[in-house]
Amino acid sequence: MTIRFNPKGYQPTKKERIEHNFDNFERKVGKALDYLNAGEVTKDQFINEIRVAHGNFKRNQRVIYNSED
């Protein structure tokens, strides 16, 4: 019996990475919206959270699309 060893481990496909990135963005926006609705953050803090999440999303998308798969 031959045991194959893959030192890199599981590498998600580009499509899976894009889906995960979008799911992560949706989760962060949803969490920020929950905090806003609960009155735990101000409108300005909410807007900042959305900007940060969107900036991270765009940066990650660039990295994913520019990667060589």
N, CA, C and O atoms as a Tripos MOL2 file, in Angstrom:
@<TRIPOS>MOLECULE
protein
  276   275    69     0     0
PROTEIN
NO_CHARGES

@<TRIPOS>ATOM
      1 N           0.8430   -1.1810    0.0000 N.3       1 MET1
      2 CA          0.0000    0.0000    0.0000 C.3       1 MET1
      3 C           0.8900    1.2450    0.0000 C.2       1 MET1
      4 O           1.8100    1.3670    0.8080 O.2       1 MET1
      5 N           0.5990    2.1570   -0.9140 N.am      2 THR2
      6 CA          1.3730    3.3860   -1.0130 C.3       2 THR2
      7 C           0.6160    4.5100   -0.3180 C.2       2 THR2
      8 O          -0.5740    4.7100   -0.5580 O.2       2 THR2
      9 N           1.3030    5.2270    0.5270 N.am      3 ILE3
     10 CA          0.7140    6.3880    1.1930 C.3       3 ILE3
     11 C           1.2730    7.6290    0.5270 C.2       3 ILE3
     12 O           2.4840    7.8460    0.5010 O.2       3 ILE3
     13 N           0.3840    8.4330   -0.0050 N.am      4 ARG4
     14 CA          0.8160    9.6720   -0.6510 C.3       4 ARG4
     15 C           0.7710   10.8050    0.3640 C.2       4 ARG4
     16 O          -0.1740   10.9380    1.1410 O.2       4 ARG4
     17 N           1.8090   11.6060    0.3340 N.am      5 PHE5
     18 CA          1.8920   12.7210    1.2670 C.3       5 PHE5
     19 C           1.8190   14.0290    0.4900 C.2       5 PHE5
     20 O           2.6060   14.2640   -0.4270 O.2       5 PHE5
     21 N           0.8760   14.8660    0.8620 N.am      6 ASN6
     22 CA          0.7200   16.1660    0.2190 C.3       6 ASN6
     23 C           1.1420   17.2300    1.2320 C.2       6 ASN6
     24 O           0.3580   17.5600    2.1220 O.2       6 ASN6
     25 N           2.3480   17.7740    1.1240 N.am      7 PRO7
     26 CA          2.8340   18.7220    2.1310 C.3       7 PRO7
     27 C           2.0390   20.0260    2.1990 C.2       7 PRO7
     28 O           2.0370   20.6900    3.2350 O.2       7 PRO7
     29 N           1.3680   20.3980    1.1180 N.am      8 LYS8
     30 CA          0.5910   21.6330    1.1340 C.3       8 LYS8
     31 C          -0.7780   21.4480    1.7740 C.2       8 LYS8
     32 O          -1.4070   22.4280    2.1740 O.2       8 LYS8
     33 N          -1.2430   20.2260    1.8760 N.am      9 GLY9
     34 CA         -2.5530   19.9920    2.4320 C.3       9 GLY9
     35 C          -3.6350   20.3630    1.4310 C.2       9 GLY9
     36 O          -3.3670   20.5030    0.2380 O.2       9 GLY9
     37 N          -4.8520   20.5210    1.9200 N.am     10 TYR10
     38 CA         -5.9790   20.8440    1.0390 C.3      10 TYR10
     39 C          -5.8710   22.2790    0.5740 C.2      10 TYR10
     40 O          -5.7180   23.1870    1.3910 O.2      10 TYR10
     41 N          -5.9490   22.4960   -0.7190 N.am     11 GLN11
     42 CA         -5.9380   23.8400   -1.2940 C.3      11 GLN11
     43 C          -7.2960   24.1000   -1.9330 C.2      11 GLN11
     44 O          -7.6490   23.4390   -2.9100 O.2      11 GLN11
     45 N          -8.0680   25.0510   -1.4010 N.am     12 PRO12
     46 CA         -9.3820   25.3190   -1.9850 C.3      12 PRO12
     47 C          -9.2380   25.8900   -3.4010 C.2      12 PRO12
     48 O          -8.2390   26.5290   -3.7320 O.2      12 PRO12
     49 N         -10.2500   25.6450   -4.2160 N.am     13 THR13
     50 CA        -10.2440   26.1840   -5.5740 C.3      13 THR13
     51 C         -10.5180   27.6820   -5.5120 C.2      13 THR13
     52 O         -10.9170   28.2170   -4.4780 O.2      13 THR13
     53 N         -10.2950   28.3400   -6.6350 N.am     14 LYS14
     54 CA        -10.5390   29.7850   -6.7010 C.3      14 LYS14
     55 C         -12.0110   30.0900   -6.4100 C.2      14 LYS14
     56 O         -12.3250   31.0520   -5.7100 O.2      14 LYS14
     57 N         -12.9080   29.2640   -6.9540 N.am     15 LYS15
     58 CA        -14.3350   29.4720   -6.7190 C.3      15 LYS15
     59 C         -14.6700   29.3440   -5.2360 C.2      15 LYS15
     60 O         -15.4300   30.1500   -4.7010 O.2      15 LYS15
     61 N         -14.1090   28.3390   -4.5720 N.am     16 GLU16
     62 CA        -14.3560   28.1570   -3.1340 C.3      16 GLU16
     63 C         -13.8120   29.3380   -2.3350 C.2      16 GLU16
     64 O         -14.4430   29.7740   -1.3720 O.2      16 GLU16
     65 N         -12.6600   29.8540   -2.7190 N.am     17 ARG17
     66 CA        -12.0870   31.0040   -2.0070 C.3      17 ARG17
     67 C         -12.9530   32.2410   -2.1850 C.2      17 ARG17
     68 O         -13.1310   33.0140   -1.2440 O.2      17 ARG17
     69 N         -13.4970   32.4370   -3.3950 N.am     18 ILE18
     70 CA        -14.3810   33.5840   -3.6510 C.3      18 ILE18
     71 C         -15.6450   33.4630   -2.8130 C.2      18 ILE18
     72 O         -16.0790   34.4360   -2.1970 O.2      18 ILE18
     73 N         -16.2420   32.2680   -2.7880 N.am     19 GLU19
     74 CA        -17.4580   32.0510   -1.9970 C.3      19 GLU19
     75 C         -17.1990   32.2850   -0.5170 C.2      19 GLU19
     76 O         -18.0110   32.9070    0.1690 O.2      19 GLU19
     77 N         -16.0740   31.7920   -0.0250 N.am     20 HIS20
     78 CA        -15.7390   31.9840    1.3870 C.3      20 HIS20
     79 C         -15.5470   33.4660    1.6990 C.2      20 HIS20
     80 O         -15.9920   33.9480    2.7400 O.2      20 HIS20
     81 N         -14.8830   34.1870    0.7930 N.am     21 ASN21
     82 CA        -14.6580   35.6170    0.9940 C.3      21 ASN21
     83 C         -15.9910   36.3610    1.0620 C.2      21 ASN21
     84 O         -16.1730   37.2340    1.9100 O.2      21 ASN21
     85 N         -16.9200   36.0180    0.1710 N.am     22 PHE22
     86 CA        -18.2190   36.6830    0.1690 C.3      22 PHE22
     87 C         -19.0150   36.3260    1.4220 C.2      22 PHE22
     88 O         -19.6570   37.1920    2.0160 O.2      22 PHE22
     89 N         -18.9770   35.0560    1.8260 N.am     23 ASP23
     90 CA        -19.6660   34.6400    3.0490 C.3      23 ASP23
     91 C         -19.1180   35.3850    4.2670 C.2      23 ASP23
     92 O         -19.8740   35.7900    5.1500 O.2      23 ASP23
     93 N         -17.8140   35.5570    4.3010 N.am     24 ASN24
     94 CA        -17.1750   36.2770    5.3950 C.3      24 ASN24
     95 C         -17.6450   37.7340    5.4210 C.2      24 ASN24
     96 O         -17.9200   38.2800    6.4890 O.2      24 ASN24
     97 N         -17.7350   38.3590    4.2460 N.am     25 PHE25
     98 CA        -18.2190   39.7450    4.1460 C.3      25 PHE25
     99 C         -19.6550   39.8370    4.6420 C.2      25 PHE25
    100 O         -19.9850   40.7240    5.4290 O.2      25 PHE25
    101 N         -20.5180   38.9190    4.1830 N.am     26 GLU26
    102 CA        -21.9140   38.9260    4.6200 C.3      26 GLU26
    103 C         -22.0260   38.7650    6.1290 C.2      26 GLU26
    104 O         -22.8420   39.4290    6.7680 O.2      26 GLU26
    105 N         -21.2050   37.8790    6.7050 N.am     27 ARG27
    106 CA        -21.2420   37.6400    8.1460 C.3      27 ARG27
    107 C         -20.8480   38.8970    8.9160 C.2      27 ARG27
    108 O         -21.4810   39.2410    9.9140 O.2      27 ARG27
    109 N         -19.8010   39.5810    8.4520 N.am     28 LYS28
    110 CA        -19.3480   40.7800    9.1660 C.3      28 LYS28
    111 C         -20.3700   41.9090    9.0670 C.2      28 LYS28
    112 O         -20.5900   42.6290   10.0400 O.2      28 LYS28
    113 N         -20.9990   42.0710    7.8950 N.am     29 VAL29
    114 CA        -22.0320   43.0980    7.7360 C.3      29 VAL29
    115 C         -23.2430   42.7580    8.6090 C.2      29 VAL29
    116 O         -23.8200   43.6370    9.2490 O.2      29 VAL29
    117 N         -23.6190   41.4870    8.6270 N.am     30 GLY30
    118 CA        -24.7470   41.0680    9.4610 C.3      30 GLY30
    119 C         -24.4970   41.3070   10.9360 C.2      30 GLY30
    120 O         -25.3890   41.7380   11.6670 O.2      30 GLY30
    121 N         -23.2780   41.0230   11.3680 N.am     31 LYS31
    122 CA        -22.9280   41.2380   12.7680 C.3      31 LYS31
    123 C         -22.9690   42.7300   13.1100 C.2      31 LYS31
    124 O         -23.4620   43.1150   14.1710 O.2      31 LYS31
    125 N         -22.4470   43.5680   12.2030 N.am     32 ALA32
    126 CA        -22.4740   45.0180   12.4290 C.3      32 ALA32
    127 C         -23.9100   45.5160   12.4860 C.2      32 ALA32
    128 O         -24.2380   46.3710   13.3090 O.2      32 ALA32
    129 N         -24.7660   44.9910   11.6220 N.am     33 LEU33
    130 CA        -26.1720   45.3880   11.6160 C.3      33 LEU33
    131 C         -26.8670   44.9610   12.9050 C.2      33 LEU33
    132 O         -27.6880   45.7020   13.4460 O.2      33 LEU33
    133 N         -26.5410   43.7780   13.3910 N.am     34 ASP34
    134 CA        -27.1140   43.3220   14.6680 C.3      34 ASP34
    135 C         -26.7260   44.2550   15.8050 C.2      34 ASP34
    136 O         -27.5580   44.6090   16.6400 O.2      34 ASP34
    137 N         -25.4470   44.6550   15.8320 N.am     35 TYR35
    138 CA        -24.9840   45.5740   16.8740 C.3      35 TYR35
    139 C         -25.6900   46.9160   16.7720 C.2      35 TYR35
    140 O         -26.0400   47.5120   17.7910 O.2      35 TYR35
    141 N         -25.9040   47.4040   15.5390 N.am     36 LEU36
    142 CA        -26.5920   48.6850   15.3450 C.3      36 LEU36
    143 C         -28.0330   48.5890   15.8200 C.2      36 LEU36
    144 O         -28.5220   49.4810   16.5130 O.2      36 LEU36
    145 N         -28.7100   47.5170   15.4530 N.am     37 ASN37
    146 CA        -30.1160   47.3470   15.8500 C.3      37 ASN37
    147 C         -30.2580   47.1880   17.3600 C.2      37 ASN37
    148 O         -31.2750   47.5790   17.9330 O.2      37 ASN37
    149 N         -29.2470   46.6180   18.0060 N.am     38 ALA38
    150 CA        -29.2990   46.4470   19.4630 C.3      38 ALA38
    151 C         -28.9120   47.7340   20.1850 C.2      38 ALA38
    152 O         -29.0230   47.8100   21.4090 O.2      38 ALA38
    153 N         -28.4630   48.7380   19.4490 N.am     39 GLY39
    154 CA        -28.0800   50.0060   20.0600 C.3      39 GLY39
    155 C         -26.7190   49.9790   20.7150 C.2      39 GLY39
    156 O         -26.4090   50.8450   21.5330 O.2      39 GLY39
    157 N         -25.8940   48.9900   20.3690 N.am     40 GLU40
    158 CA        -24.5710   48.8650   20.9880 C.3      40 GLU40
    159 C         -23.5170   49.7360   20.3100 C.2      40 GLU40
    160 O         -22.4760   50.0250   20.9000 O.2      40 GLU40
    161 N         -23.7850   50.1560   19.0730 N.am     41 VAL41
    162 CA        -22.8390   51.0130   18.3530 C.3      41 VAL41
    163 C         -23.5930   52.1940   17.7580 C.2      41 VAL41
    164 O         -24.8050   52.1380   17.5540 O.2      41 VAL41
    165 N         -22.8590   53.2560   17.4870 N.am     42 THR42
    166 CA        -23.4610   54.4280   16.8570 C.3      42 THR42
    167 C         -23.4980   54.2250   15.3470 C.2      42 THR42
    168 O         -22.9130   53.2820   14.8150 O.2      42 THR42
    169 N         -24.2010   55.1330   14.6700 N.am     43 LYS43
    170 CA        -24.2930   55.0570   13.2140 C.3      43 LYS43
    171 C         -22.9130   55.1910   12.5730 C.2      43 LYS43
    172 O         -22.6080   54.5030   11.5990 O.2      43 LYS43
    173 N         -22.0800   56.0760   13.1230 N.am     44 ASP44
    174 CA        -20.7340   56.2640   12.5720 C.3      44 ASP44
    175 C         -19.8730   55.0090   12.7450 C.2      44 ASP44
    176 O         -19.1200   54.6390   11.8440 O.2      44 ASP44
    177 N         -19.9880   54.3610   13.9020 N.am     45 GLN45
    178 CA        -19.2390   53.1230   14.1210 C.3      45 GLN45
    179 C         -19.7070   52.0360   13.1560 C.2      45 GLN45
    180 O         -18.9020   51.2570   12.6460 O.2      45 GLN45
    181 N         -21.0140   51.9930   12.9130 N.am     46 PHE46
    182 CA        -21.5700   51.0220   11.9790 C.3      46 PHE46
    183 C         -21.0230   51.2580   10.5720 C.2      46 PHE46
    184 O         -20.6070   50.3150    9.8980 O.2      46 PHE46
    185 N         -21.0240   52.5050   10.1330 N.am     47 ILE47
    186 CA        -20.5090   52.8490    8.8020 C.3      47 ILE47
    187 C         -19.0370   52.4670    8.6920 C.2      47 ILE47
    188 O         -18.6000   51.9560    7.6600 O.2      47 ILE47
    189 N         -18.2770   52.7110    9.7480 N.am     48 ASN48
    190 CA        -16.8590   52.3520    9.7350 C.3      48 ASN48
    191 C         -16.6820   50.8350    9.6200 C.2      48 ASN48
    192 O         -15.8230   50.3690    8.8720 O.2      48 ASN48
    193 N         -17.4820   50.0700   10.3500 N.am     49 GLU49
    194 CA        -17.3910   48.6100   10.2690 C.3      49 GLU49
    195 C         -17.6720   48.1250    8.8490 C.2      49 GLU49
    196 O         -16.9960   47.2260    8.3480 O.2      49 GLU49
    197 N         -18.6700   48.7230    8.2060 N.am     50 ILE50
    198 CA        -19.0070   48.3450    6.8240 C.3      50 ILE50
    199 C         -17.8520   48.6960    5.8920 C.2      50 ILE50
    200 O         -17.5020   47.9080    5.0130 O.2      50 ILE50
    201 N         -17.2630   49.8690    6.0790 N.am     51 ARG51
    202 CA        -16.1250   50.2750    5.2280 C.3      51 ARG51
    203 C         -14.9450   49.3300    5.3920 C.2      51 ARG51
    204 O         -14.3010   48.9530    4.4130 O.2      51 ARG51
    205 N         -14.6660   48.9520    6.6270 N.am     52 VAL52
    206 CA        -13.5480   48.0400    6.8830 C.3      52 VAL52
    207 C         -13.8230   46.6780    6.2420 C.2      52 VAL52
    208 O         -12.9530   46.1070    5.5860 O.2      52 VAL52
    209 N         -15.0410   46.1640    6.4390 N.am     53 ALA53
    210 CA        -15.4000   44.8610    5.8690 C.3      53 ALA53
    211 C         -15.3290   44.9020    4.3470 C.2      53 ALA53
    212 O         -14.8560   43.9530    3.7210 O.2      53 ALA53
    213 N         -15.7970   45.9990    3.7490 N.am     54 HIS54
    214 CA        -15.7750   46.1120    2.2900 C.3      54 HIS54
    215 C         -14.3500   46.2360    1.7740 C.2      54 HIS54
    216 O         -14.0130   45.6580    0.7410 O.2      54 HIS54
    217 N         -13.5100   46.9810    2.4810 N.am     55 GLY55
    218 CA        -12.1020   47.0920    2.0860 C.3      55 GLY55
    219 C         -11.3960   45.7490    2.1340 C.2      55 GLY55
    220 O         -10.6290   45.4090    1.2330 O.2      55 GLY55
    221 N         -11.6580   44.9860    3.1900 N.am     56 ASN56
    222 CA        -11.0700   43.6460    3.2990 C.3      56 ASN56
    223 C         -11.5750   42.7410    2.1880 C.2      56 ASN56
    224 O         -10.8080   41.9640    1.6180 O.2      56 ASN56
    225 N         -12.8680   42.8390    1.8760 N.am     57 PHE57
    226 CA        -13.4600   42.0280    0.8200 C.3      57 PHE57
    227 C         -12.7920   42.3370   -0.5220 C.2      57 PHE57
    228 O         -12.4070   41.4270   -1.2560 O.2      57 PHE57
    229 N         -12.6590   43.6230   -0.8330 N.am     58 LYS58
    230 CA        -12.0470   44.0070   -2.1160 C.3      58 LYS58
    231 C         -10.5930   43.5580   -2.1970 C.2      58 LYS58
    232 O         -10.1500   43.0540   -3.2290 O.2      58 LYS58
    233 N          -9.8540   43.7430   -1.1110 N.am     59 ARG59
    234 CA         -8.4530   43.3260   -1.1060 C.3      59 ARG59
    235 C          -8.3320   41.8170   -1.3030 C.2      59 ARG59
    236 O          -7.5060   41.3520   -2.0880 O.2      59 ARG59
    237 N          -9.1570   41.0590   -0.5900 N.am     60 ASN60
    238 CA         -9.1200   39.6020   -0.7230 C.3      60 ASN60
    239 C          -9.5080   39.1570   -2.1260 C.2      60 ASN60
    240 O          -8.9260   38.2130   -2.6610 O.2      60 ASN60
    241 N         -10.4970   39.8350   -2.7330 N.am     61 GLN61
    242 CA        -10.8880   39.4740   -4.1000 C.3      61 GLN61
    243 C          -9.7220   39.7130   -5.0650 C.2      61 GLN61
    244 O          -9.4750   38.8960   -5.9530 O.2      61 GLN61
    245 N          -9.0120   40.8230   -4.8940 N.am     62 ARG62
    246 CA         -7.8460   41.0960   -5.7560 C.3      62 ARG62
    247 C          -6.8020   40.0070   -5.6050 C.2      62 ARG62
    248 O          -6.2450   39.5290   -6.5930 O.2      62 ARG62
    249 N          -6.5390   39.6170   -4.3700 N.am     63 VAL63
    250 CA         -5.5450   38.5780   -4.1110 C.3      63 VAL63
    251 C          -5.9750   37.2620   -4.7500 C.2      63 VAL63
    252 O          -5.1550   36.5630   -5.3450 O.2      63 VAL63
    253 N          -7.2640   36.9190   -4.6300 N.am     64 ILE64
    254 CA         -7.7720   35.6720   -5.1850 C.3      64 ILE64
    255 C          -7.6730   35.6850   -6.7110 C.2      64 ILE64
    256 O          -7.1870   34.7280   -7.3130 O.2      64 ILE64
    257 N          -8.1350   36.7720   -7.3340 N.am     65 TYR65
    258 CA         -8.1340   36.8220   -8.7940 C.3      65 TYR65
    259 C          -6.7190   36.8830   -9.3690 C.2      65 TYR65
    260 O          -6.4780   36.4090  -10.4790 O.2      65 TYR65
    261 N          -5.7840   37.4660   -8.6150 N.am     66 ASN66
    262 CA         -4.4190   37.5630   -9.1070 C.3      66 ASN66
    263 C          -3.5890   36.3160   -8.8150 C.2      66 ASN66
    264 O          -2.4850   36.1620   -9.3360 O.2      66 ASN66
    265 N          -4.1270   35.4250   -7.9770 N.am     67 SER67
    266 CA         -3.3820   34.2050   -7.6660 C.3      67 SER67
    267 C          -3.4110   33.2660   -8.8620 C.2      67 SER67
    268 O          -4.3220   33.3160   -9.6890 O.2      67 SER67
    269 N          -2.4330   32.4370   -8.9370 N.am     68 GLU68
    270 CA         -2.3540   31.5010  -10.0500 C.3      68 GLU68
    271 C          -2.8080   30.1310   -9.5820 C.2      68 GLU68
    272 O          -2.1190   29.4570   -8.8170 O.2      68 GLU68
    273 N          -3.9830   29.7300  -10.0570 N.am     69 ASP69
    274 CA         -4.5290   28.4100   -9.7240 C.3      69 ASP69
    275 C          -4.6550   27.6010  -10.9970 C.2      69 ASP69
    276 O          -5.0950   26.4520  -10.9570 O.2      69 ASP69
@<TRIPOS>BOND
     1     1     2 1
     2     2     3 1
     3     3     4 2
     4     3     5 am
     5     5     6 1
     6     6     7 1
     7     7     8 2
     8     7     9 am
     9     9    10 1
    10    10    11 1
    11    11    12 2
    12    11    13 am
    13    13    14 1
    14    14    15 1
    15    15    16 2
    16    15    17 am
    17    17    18 1
    18    18    19 1
    19    19    20 2
    20    19    21 am
    21    21    22 1
    22    22    23 1
    23    23    24 2
    24    23    25 am
    25    25    26 1
    26    26    27 1
    27    27    28 2
    28    27    29 am
    29    29    30 1
    30    30    31 1
    31    31    32 2
    32    31    33 am
    33    33    34 1
    34    34    35 1
    35    35    36 2
    36    35    37 am
    37    37    38 1
    38    38    39 1
    39    39    40 2
    40    39    41 am
    41    41    42 1
    42    42    43 1
    43    43    44 2
    44    43    45 am
    45    45    46 1
    46    46    47 1
    47    47    48 2
    48    47    49 am
    49    49    50 1
    50    50    51 1
    51    51    52 2
    52    51    53 am
    53    53    54 1
    54    54    55 1
    55    55    56 2
    56    55    57 am
    57    57    58 1
    58    58    59 1
    59    59    60 2
    60    59    61 am
    61    61    62 1
    62    62    63 1
    63    63    64 2
    64    63    65 am
    65    65    66 1
    66    66    67 1
    67    67    68 2
    68    67    69 am
    69    69    70 1
    70    70    71 1
    71    71    72 2
    72    71    73 am
    73    73    74 1
    74    74    75 1
    75    75    76 2
    76    75    77 am
    77    77    78 1
    78    78    79 1
    79    79    80 2
    80    79    81 am
    81    81    82 1
    82    82    83 1
    83    83    84 2
    84    83    85 am
    85    85    86 1
    86    86    87 1
    87    87    88 2
    88    87    89 am
    89    89    90 1
    90    90    91 1
    91    91    92 2
    92    91    93 am
    93    93    94 1
    94    94    95 1
    95    95    96 2
    96    95    97 am
    97    97    98 1
    98    98    99 1
    99    99   100 2
   100    99   101 am
   101   101   102 1
   102   102   103 1
   103   103   104 2
   104   103   105 am
   105   105   106 1
   106   106   107 1
   107   107   108 2
   108   107   109 am
   109   109   110 1
   110   110   111 1
   111   111   112 2
   112   111   113 am
   113   113   114 1
   114   114   115 1
   115   115   116 2
   116   115   117 am
   117   117   118 1
   118   118   119 1
   119   119   120 2
   120   119   121 am
   121   121   122 1
   122   122   123 1
   123   123   124 2
   124   123   125 am
   125   125   126 1
   126   126   127 1
   127   127   128 2
   128   127   129 am
   129   129   130 1
   130   130   131 1
   131   131   132 2
   132   131   133 am
   133   133   134 1
   134   134   135 1
   135   135   136 2
   136   135   137 am
   137   137   138 1
   138   138   139 1
   139   139   140 2
   140   139   141 am
   141   141   142 1
   142   142   143 1
   143   143   144 2
   144   143   145 am
   145   145   146 1
   146   146   147 1
   147   147   148 2
   148   147   149 am
   149   149   150 1
   150   150   151 1
   151   151   152 2
   152   151   153 am
   153   153   154 1
   154   154   155 1
   155   155   156 2
   156   155   157 am
   157   157   158 1
   158   158   159 1
   159   159   160 2
   160   159   161 am
   161   161   162 1
   162   162   163 1
   163   163   164 2
   164   163   165 am
   165   165   166 1
   166   166   167 1
   167   167   168 2
   168   167   169 am
   169   169   170 1
   170   170   171 1
   171   171   172 2
   172   171   173 am
   173   173   174 1
   174   174   175 1
   175   175   176 2
   176   175   177 am
   177   177   178 1
   178   178   179 1
   179   179   180 2
   180   179   181 am
   181   181   182 1
   182   182   183 1
   183   183   184 2
   184   183   185 am
   185   185   186 1
   186   186   187 1
   187   187   188 2
   188   187   189 am
   189   189   190 1
   190   190   191 1
   191   191   192 2
   192   191   193 am
   193   193   194 1
   194   194   195 1
   195   195   196 2
   196   195   197 am
   197   197   198 1
   198   198   199 1
   199   199   200 2
   200   199   201 am
   201   201   202 1
   202   202   203 1
   203   203   204 2
   204   203   205 am
   205   205   206 1
   206   206   207 1
   207   207   208 2
   208   207   209 am
   209   209   210 1
   210   210   211 1
   211   211   212 2
   212   211   213 am
   213   213   214 1
   214   214   215 1
   215   215   216 2
   216   215   217 am
   217   217   218 1
   218   218   219 1
   219   219   220 2
   220   219   221 am
   221   221   222 1
   222   222   223 1
   223   223   224 2
   224   223   225 am
   225   225   226 1
   226   226   227 1
   227   227   228 2
   228   227   229 am
   229   229   230 1
   230   230   231 1
   231   231   232 2
   232   231   233 am
   233   233   234 1
   234   234   235 1
   235   235   236 2
   236   235   237 am
   237   237   238 1
   238   238   239 1
   239   239   240 2
   240   239   241 am
   241   241   242 1
   242   242   243 1
   243   243   244 2
   244   243   245 am
   245   245   246 1
   246   246   247 1
   247   247   248 2
   248   247   249 am
   249   249   250 1
   250   250   251 1
   251   251   252 2
   252   251   253 am
   253   253   254 1
   254   254   255 1
   255   255   256 2
   256   255   257 am
   257   257   258 1
   258   258   259 1
   259   259   260 2
   260   259   261 am
   261   261   262 1
   262   262   263 1
   263   263   264 2
   264   263   265 am
   265   265   266 1
   266   266   267 1
   267   267   268 2
   268   267   269 am
   269   269   270 1
   270   270   271 1
   271   271   272 2
   272   271   273 am
   273   273   274 1
   274   274   275 1
   275   275   276 2
@<TRIPOS>SUBSTRUCTURE
     1 MET1         2 RESIDUE 1 A MET
     2 THR2         6 RESIDUE 1 A THR
     3 ILE3        10 RESIDUE 1 A ILE
     4 ARG4        14 RESIDUE 1 A ARG
     5 PHE5        18 RESIDUE 1 A PHE
     6 ASN6        22 RESIDUE 1 A ASN
     7 PRO7        26 RESIDUE 1 A PRO
     8 LYS8        30 RESIDUE 1 A LYS
     9 GLY9        34 RESIDUE 1 A GLY
    10 TYR10       38 RESIDUE 1 A TYR
    11 GLN11       42 RESIDUE 1 A GLN
    12 PRO12       46 RESIDUE 1 A PRO
    13 THR13       50 RESIDUE 1 A THR
    14 LYS14       54 RESIDUE 1 A LYS
    15 LYS15       58 RESIDUE 1 A LYS
    16 GLU16       62 RESIDUE 1 A GLU
    17 ARG17       66 RESIDUE 1 A ARG
    18 ILE18       70 RESIDUE 1 A ILE
    19 GLU19       74 RESIDUE 1 A GLU
    20 HIS20       78 RESIDUE 1 A HIS
    21 ASN21       82 RESIDUE 1 A ASN
    22 PHE22       86 RESIDUE 1 A PHE
    23 ASP23       90 RESIDUE 1 A ASP
    24 ASN24       94 RESIDUE 1 A ASN
    25 PHE25       98 RESIDUE 1 A PHE
    26 GLU26      102 RESIDUE 1 A GLU
    27 ARG27      106 RESIDUE 1 A ARG
    28 LYS28      110 RESIDUE 1 A LYS
    29 VAL29      114 RESIDUE 1 A VAL
    30 GLY30      118 RESIDUE 1 A GLY
    31 LYS31      122 RESIDUE 1 A LYS
    32 ALA32      126 RESIDUE 1 A ALA
    33 LEU33      130 RESIDUE 1 A LEU
    34 ASP34      134 RESIDUE 1 A ASP
    35 TYR35      138 RESIDUE 1 A TYR
    36 LEU36      142 RESIDUE 1 A LEU
    37 ASN37      146 RESIDUE 1 A ASN
    38 ALA38      150 RESIDUE 1 A ALA
    39 GLY39      154 RESIDUE 1 A GLY
    40 GLU40      158 RESIDUE 1 A GLU
    41 VAL41      162 RESIDUE 1 A VAL
    42 THR42      166 RESIDUE 1 A THR
    43 LYS43      170 RESIDUE 1 A LYS
    44 ASP44      174 RESIDUE 1 A ASP
    45 GLN45      178 RESIDUE 1 A GLN
    46 PHE46      182 RESIDUE 1 A PHE
    47 ILE47      186 RESIDUE 1 A ILE
    48 ASN48      190 RESIDUE 1 A ASN
    49 GLU49      194 RESIDUE 1 A GLU
    50 ILE50      198 RESIDUE 1 A ILE
    51 ARG51      202 RESIDUE 1 A ARG
    52 VAL52      206 RESIDUE 1 A VAL
    53 ALA53      210 RESIDUE 1 A ALA
    54 HIS54      214 RESIDUE 1 A HIS
    55 GLY55      218 RESIDUE 1 A GLY
    56 ASN56      222 RESIDUE 1 A ASN
    57 PHE57      226 RESIDUE 1 A PHE
    58 LYS58      230 RESIDUE 1 A LYS
    59 ARG59      234 RESIDUE 1 A ARG
    60 ASN60      238 RESIDUE 1 A ASN
    61 GLN61      242 RESIDUE 1 A GLN
    62 ARG62      246 RESIDUE 1 A ARG
    63 VAL63      250 RESIDUE 1 A VAL
    64 ILE64      254 RESIDUE 1 A ILE
    65 TYR65      258 RESIDUE 1 A TYR
    66 ASN66      262 RESIDUE 1 A ASN
    67 SER67      266 RESIDUE 1 A SER
    68 GLU68      270 RESIDUE 1 A GLU
    69 ASP69      274 RESIDUE 1 A ASP
